Amino acid sequence: PTCAGLVVAYPSDLPQGQSNDINIRLRTATGQITLNYHNNEGTWSGTRAFPYSQHRNWPAGTTDYTVEWIQVAGTNYHWEEGLRCLLETDGDDTTLDVPRAVTAIESFEDSKVKLRRGQRVASDLVTIDQAGLESVELQRLAKGDWTTKRTLPADTGRVLVSFPKERRKGVVRYRLVVPGSESVTGAVTDVLKVKVRR
């Protein structure tokens, strides 16, 4: 599933009548709804797309929703992970507004830390939800600008963040960033403040 719809690649050896139903449950601001797609004229095959917004029961004007549960008949497949989606309009009626998955960075330690010169902040294992194809950036504040110190792949959903050694006395600030894209909103953590002593 994506925030725009569900794409199903049906196995080629399905018996007739086994792949004519799909149920997609969404949670919206007005409550739960289930979109049922039913093929009255036969059996779906090959690769099929099921856009949510084209379903007759799609609640018009919905901009914030979560795909909660999906059942695909014929493949014995149930999906139940939760995909939060956000539709942001650019105010231009001539362009297509595409919903994006909401990115979340969890478990990043953003409390204050005190170190001596030559030490480094302990590595931190964080969880990244819906990074899309983007990587996680460890950024450091220097002279008023955030600069990227490390880029870490987020495709597994778990990232071990390691910090550089602190070589100067003073206060250092770090944050994690997942850049936004056409498919994900991106996210920025709160700031980790590090006080470095001699």
N, C-alpha and C positions, 0 to 999 in steps of 0.2 A: 504493500500500500504506500501511496504518497499522499500529500495533502490535496492533490487535485482529483485523485481517483485510484481505482484498483486495476492493476494489470495482471491477468491470469494467463499462464501458458499451460494449456490443457495437455495431458498425456495423450498419445496417439491411440492407445489401446483401450480407451474407455468404452464400456458397453453403451448401447443406445439408451437414452432416457436418464443417464446417470449424471449429466452435467447441465441441467437446465435451471438451477437455482443458485442464487448468491444472496447472502444476508450481511449487511454492514451496519453495525450499531455505532452511532455517534452521540456524543454528549455536547449539548449546546447550552447557551444561557437560558433557554426556555425549557430545558430538560432533555431526556434521551429520546432519540428517534431511531428507527430501523429502516434502512433502505433495502427493499427486496427487489431483486432483478430476477424475472422468471421468463424463460423462453417457452412460449406456448406452441411453437411451431416445429420443435425439434430439439437438437442437442448442440450446445456450443462446442467448438473445436478450434484448434490452433491457438493463436494468441489474441485475447480479447481485452479491450479497455472498457471500464465502467466508471465514467466521470460522475462524481457525486452531484454536482450542481445541475446536471441534466436530468436527474431523477424527478419524477412528478411530486415526490414528498419532500424535496429539498426546501428547507425554510428560507424563503427569500430574505436577503439582508443579513444573513449570518456572516460574521467576520472572525469569530473566535470559536473554535470547536476542537474536540478531541476524537480521533478515530479509536474506539475502545476494543472492538471485537469484530472478527470477520469469519464467516463460514462459507466455504466453497464446496458445494455438493459435487460429488464425483471424484474428488481428489482426497477426500477424508482429511481436509486441511482446515485447521482452526488457528487463527492468529489472535493473540490477546496480549499485546505489549503496551498499547497506549501511545498515540502519536498526536501531540498537540500542534495545532495549526492556527495560523494567523493570516488574515487577508487585509493587507494595507493598501488603501487606494492612493493613487498619485494625483487625483483630482482631474485627470484628463480622460474624458469619456471615449476618446478615440483609441486609447491603449488598453490592452488586456491586463487586468490585475490578477496576478497568479498567487495563490496562497503559498506560504512558506512554513516549513517546520520550525517550531520554536526550539532554539538551542539552549541547553542548560549546562553549566559547569558546577559540579557538586564536589564537596569534601576538600576544597582548597582552603588551607590554613591561612587565614588573613589576620591573625592576632599579631601583637607586637613581639619582636624577638630581639634579644641582646646577644652580641657576639664580640669576640676579640679579633683583631686583625689577623688574617691568615685562615680564619675559620669560614665555614659556609653554612647556610641554612640547611637543615635536614631535608632530604628528599621527601617529596609529597606525592602520594598516589591519589589521583583525582579521577572522577567519573565524568565523561563527556556524553551528553545525550543530544542526538541530532546535530552532529557536526557537518553532515553531508560529505563533500569531498575536501573540505577545508582542514587545515592543520591547526594545532594549538600553538600559540605564540607566547613565550615567556618574555614579558617586556619589563624594562627597567627605566625609571624616571631619571633623566640626566639633563641638567640645565633647562628645565621646564618642558622637555620633550620626551615622549615615550619612545624608546628604541627597542627593537627586538633582539634579545640575547640568544634565544634558542627557538627552533621550530620543531615541533614534535608531532608525528602522525597520530591521528585520533580515530583511525578506522576500526580499532578493536573496542572502542568505548571506554578503555581504561588507559591512563597515561601516567607514567612515572616522571615527575618533574624534578630535575636536579638543578641546583643553583650554583653559580660561579663562586669562587673564593673572594672574600672581601679583603681588599688590599689597602683601603684607605679608611681613616677614622671619619666618622660622620653618620648621617642618616641616609639610608638607601630604601627605595620603595620599589616593589615588584607587583605585577598583576598578570593574570592569564587572559588571553584574548582569543576568541574564535571569530574570524572575520565573517561578515554576512555575505550572502551570495543570492542568486536568483532562487535557490531552493531552500535556504535556511536563513533564519534571522540573525545568527551570530550572537555572541555573548561576551560580556566583560565582567571579571570578578571584582570584588572589593580589593582594596590595596593592602598588601603585606608590608608593614613598616619594620625595618631592620636598623637597630642602633649599633654601630660598630665602635668599639673602644680600642685603645692601644693594647 
